[in-house]
Amino acid sequence: MTMVAGPAEAGDAAARTFDVLGGTYEETHGRIPELLSSLDWLIARLPRRAKVLDLGSGTGRPTAQRLAAVRAQHLTHARGG
């Protein structure tokens, strides 16, 4: 008999997988020139002291680094552990 995981177990499994693959993901997707250019374009148009919520965008590191450079507030939700 095959057991089907519930939502909590599936979420935990996905988080563990991302934890293992996160470094590789960051190396391959975190420095794409078009991504960085689009972030710079968007950030230049944010109002002063804007609050930004970066959802579902990979590790969030490129966004956080760009925002920190202009002293904007960056909120991130990360899996604790």
N, CA, C and O of each residue as an XYZ file, in Angstrom:
324
protein
N       0.845     -1.171      0.000
C       0.000      0.000      0.000
C       0.898      1.245      0.000
O       1.852      1.326      0.773
N       0.590      2.199     -0.861
C       1.336      3.450     -0.950
C       0.638      4.504     -0.110
O      -0.572      4.704     -0.215
N       1.426      5.179      0.730
C       0.883      6.241      1.576
C       1.087      7.580      0.865
O       2.169      7.858      0.349
N       0.062      8.386      0.844
C       0.134      9.718      0.255
C       0.350     10.712      1.384
O      -0.385     10.718      2.371
N       1.358     11.547      1.230
C       1.674     12.532      2.269
C       0.631     13.636      2.279
O       0.080     14.004      1.241
N       0.373     14.154      3.465
C      -0.517     15.300      3.598
C       0.219     16.575      3.255
O       1.417     16.541      2.972
N      -0.483     17.714      3.276
C       0.140     18.989      2.905
C       1.357     19.349      3.752
O       2.345     19.858      3.224
N       1.300     19.095      5.047
C       2.433     19.449      5.912
C       3.668     18.633      5.554
O       4.772     19.171      5.472
N       3.480     17.337      5.342
C       4.610     16.478      5.003
C       5.180     16.847      3.634
O       6.396     16.858      3.445
N       4.305     17.146      2.689
C       4.755     17.537      1.354
C       5.546     18.842      1.422
O       6.565     18.987      0.747
N       5.077     19.796      2.239
C       5.798     21.059      2.397
C       7.159     20.859      3.026
O       8.135     21.482      2.610
N       7.235     19.991      4.030
C       8.517     19.695      4.668
C       9.481     19.056      3.672
O      10.665     19.390      3.645
N       8.971     18.139      2.858
C       9.813     17.479      1.860
C      10.333     18.494      0.842
O      11.501     18.450      0.455
N       9.467     19.403      0.413
C       9.887     20.428     -0.545
C      10.950     21.333      0.077
O      11.921     21.690     -0.590
N      10.781     21.702      1.327
C      11.751     22.565      2.006
C      13.096     21.857      2.141
O      14.141     22.475      1.938
N      13.082     20.574      2.479
C      14.338     19.811      2.587
C      15.043     19.735      1.236
O      16.265     19.864      1.156
N      14.267     19.525      0.182
C      14.854     19.476     -1.158
C      15.497     20.807     -1.507
O      16.616     20.837     -2.019
N      14.800     21.916     -1.235
C      15.366     23.230     -1.531
C      16.622     23.481     -0.697
O      17.584     24.070     -1.189
N      16.619     23.036      0.564
C      17.807     23.207      1.403
C      19.023     22.538      0.767
O      20.130     23.077      0.807
N      18.809     21.362      0.181
C      19.899     20.619     -0.450
C      20.329     21.299     -1.754
O      21.522     21.385     -2.044
N      19.367     21.778     -2.532
C      19.661     22.330     -3.853
C      19.880     23.841     -3.869
O      20.243     24.402     -4.903
N      19.664     24.501     -2.739
C      19.708     25.963     -2.696
C      21.002     26.574     -3.195
O      20.973     27.562     -3.929
N      22.139     26.004     -2.812
C      23.426     26.541     -3.253
C      23.584     26.472     -4.762
O      24.030     27.429     -5.394
N      23.218     25.337     -5.330
C      23.297     25.176     -6.782
C      22.335     26.130     -7.474
O      22.675     26.748     -8.482
N      21.137     26.243     -6.926
C      20.152     27.165     -7.490
C      20.705     28.588     -7.495
O      20.594     29.298     -8.495
N      21.295     28.999     -6.385
C      21.844     30.355     -6.272
C      22.946     30.578     -7.302
O      23.012     31.641     -7.919
N      23.803     29.590     -7.490
C      24.900     29.720     -8.450
C      24.392     29.840     -9.885
O      24.944     30.604    -10.677
N      23.346     29.093    -10.220
C      22.872     29.077    -11.604
C      21.835     30.157    -11.911
O      21.711     30.573    -13.063
N      21.094     30.618    -10.912
C      20.015     31.574    -11.164
C      20.200     32.920    -10.474
O      19.479     33.866    -10.792
N      21.122     33.036     -9.561
C      21.255     34.247     -8.763
C      22.022     35.381     -9.406
O      22.059     36.489     -8.870
N      22.638     35.118    -10.554
C      23.462     36.158    -11.190
C      23.113     36.371    -12.655
O      23.962     36.797    -13.438
N      21.896     36.084    -13.027
C      21.472     36.260    -14.414
C      21.397     37.759    -14.706
O      20.657     38.482    -14.038
N      22.159     38.233    -15.702
C      22.190     39.680    -15.955
C      20.818     40.299    -16.164
O      20.567     41.403    -15.680
N      19.925     39.620    -16.871
C      18.593     40.167    -17.110
C      17.795     40.287    -15.818
O      17.034     41.239    -15.641
N      17.967     39.330    -14.919
C      17.308     39.403    -13.609
C      17.811     40.604    -12.831
O      17.017     41.382    -12.301
N      19.121     40.759    -12.759
C      19.703     41.866    -12.005
C      19.319     43.213    -12.625
O      19.058     44.180    -11.909
N      19.289     43.267    -13.943
C      18.887     44.498    -14.621
C      17.433     44.839    -14.324
O      17.102     46.000    -14.086
N      16.564     43.830    -14.337
C      15.150     44.102    -14.050
C      14.952     44.510    -12.599
O      14.097     45.346    -12.306
N      15.728     43.934    -11.687
C      15.658     44.362    -10.287
C      16.081     45.822    -10.143
O      15.425     46.598     -9.448
N      17.172     46.189    -10.797
C      17.638     47.578    -10.733
C      16.580     48.529    -11.286
O      16.344     49.596    -10.720
N      15.935     48.135    -12.407
C      14.891     48.959    -13.011
C      13.736     49.164    -12.033
O      13.265     50.285    -11.837
N      13.288     48.071    -11.425
C      12.163     48.144    -10.495
C      12.516     48.939     -9.245
O      11.745     49.797     -8.815
N      13.660     48.664     -8.668
C      14.067     49.344     -7.435
C      14.203     50.850     -7.659
O      13.887     51.640     -6.770
N      14.670     51.246     -8.835
C      14.811     52.677     -9.135
C      13.461     53.387     -9.138
O      13.400     54.609     -9.006
N      12.386     52.629     -9.288
C      11.048     53.218     -9.350
C      10.274     53.104     -8.040
O       9.137     53.569     -7.951
N      10.869     52.502     -7.043
C      10.197     52.378     -5.747
C      10.192     53.713     -5.015
O      11.156     54.473     -5.103
N       9.116     54.003     -4.294
C       9.120     55.219     -3.484
C      10.151     55.104     -2.356
O      10.516     54.005     -1.938
N      10.599     56.234     -1.887
C      11.550     56.269     -0.770
C      10.953     55.504      0.411
O       9.768     55.650      0.712
N      11.756     54.707      1.067
C      11.388     53.922      2.249
C      10.300     52.885      1.947
O       9.511     52.531      2.823
N      10.267     52.411      0.718
C       9.271     51.410      0.326
C       9.530     50.099      1.066
O      10.671     49.765      1.385
N       8.473     49.379      1.328
C       8.568     48.040      1.888
C       8.312     47.061      0.753
O       7.367     47.226     -0.019
N       9.149     46.052      0.657
C       9.073     45.101     -0.445
C       8.938     43.703      0.120
O       9.661     43.319      1.039
N       8.014     42.949     -0.433
C       7.846     41.545     -0.071
C       8.168     40.723     -1.309
O       7.463     40.803     -2.315
N       9.219     39.944     -1.234
C       9.704     39.120     -2.343
C       9.202     37.703     -2.114
O       9.711     36.995     -1.246
N       8.210     37.287     -2.884
C       7.596     35.970     -2.708
C       7.893     35.049     -3.875
O       7.793     35.446     -5.036
N       8.258     33.821     -3.560
C       8.404     32.815     -4.596
C       9.425     33.158     -5.651
O       9.247     32.828     -6.823
N      10.480     33.811     -5.252
C      11.484     34.265     -6.214
C      12.830     33.612     -5.953
O      13.865     34.278     -5.984
N      12.818     32.334     -5.700
C      14.081     31.634     -5.445
C      14.578     31.911     -4.042
O      13.801     31.903     -3.087
N      15.874     32.156     -3.918
C      16.460     32.359     -2.592
C      16.186     33.755     -2.051
O      16.238     33.967     -0.839
N      15.898     34.700     -2.923
C      15.662     36.078     -2.493
C      16.932     36.883     -2.312
O      16.874     38.089     -2.072
N      18.084     36.230     -2.424
C      19.355     36.926     -2.178
C      19.609     38.081     -3.139
O      19.972     39.162     -2.675
N      19.438     37.916     -4.465
C      19.700     39.067     -5.343
C      18.830     40.271     -5.006
O      19.308     41.405     -5.017
N      17.562     40.033     -4.708
C      16.662     41.129     -4.350
C      17.108     41.784     -3.051
O      17.179     43.010     -2.964
N      17.403     40.985     -2.058
C      17.830     41.516     -0.758
C      19.114     42.329     -0.894
O      19.231     43.397     -0.294
N      20.068     41.845     -1.664
C      21.327     42.569     -1.833
C      21.111     43.903     -2.546
O      21.692     44.920     -2.168
N      20.270     43.888     -3.580
C      20.006     45.131     -4.309
C      19.271     46.132     -3.415
O      19.586     47.321     -3.418
N      18.302     45.650     -2.662
C      17.550     46.546     -1.781
C      18.427     47.092     -0.656
O      18.318     48.264     -0.296
N      19.284     46.256     -0.107
C      20.178     46.719      0.960
C      21.081     47.837      0.458
O      21.427     48.749      1.210
N      21.459     47.765     -0.805
C      22.330     48.791     -1.378
C      21.651     50.153     -1.427
O      22.328     51.181     -1.421
N      20.331     50.175     -1.476
C      19.604     51.455     -1.502
C      18.873     51.707     -0.186
O      18.067     52.632     -0.079
N      19.163     50.876      0.809
C      18.613     51.027      2.161
C      17.093     50.916      2.227
O      16.469     51.535      3.089
N      16.497     50.146      1.343
C      15.063     49.887      1.418
C      14.843     48.776      2.435
O      15.787     48.079      2.808
N      13.637     48.613      2.872
C      13.320     47.569      3.840
C      12.945     46.306      3.076
O      12.089     46.341      2.193
N      13.580     45.202      3.414
C      13.301     43.935      2.750
C      12.850     42.938      3.797
O      13.580     42.654      4.747
N      11.655     42.407      3.627
C      11.124     41.385      4.508
C      11.230     40.053      3.810
O      10.912     39.953      2.625
N      11.664     39.036      4.507
C      11.760     37.725      3.894
C      11.200     36.679      4.834
O      11.337     36.795      6.052
N      10.581     35.677      4.286
C      10.084     34.554      5.064
C      10.975     33.383      4.735
O      11.049     32.959      3.581
N      11.647     32.859      5.727
C      12.551     31.738      5.497
C      12.186     30.610      6.448
O      11.692     30.840      7.552
N      12.430     29.421      6.011
C      12.186     28.253      6.852
C      13.255     28.226      7.938
O      14.450     28.213      7.641
N      12.824     28.219      9.192
C      13.764     28.145     10.304
C      14.184     26.713     10.533
O      13.512     25.772     10.113
N      15.301     26.568     11.203
C      15.690     25.181     11.440
C      16.947     25.038     12.183
O      17.384     23.917     12.447
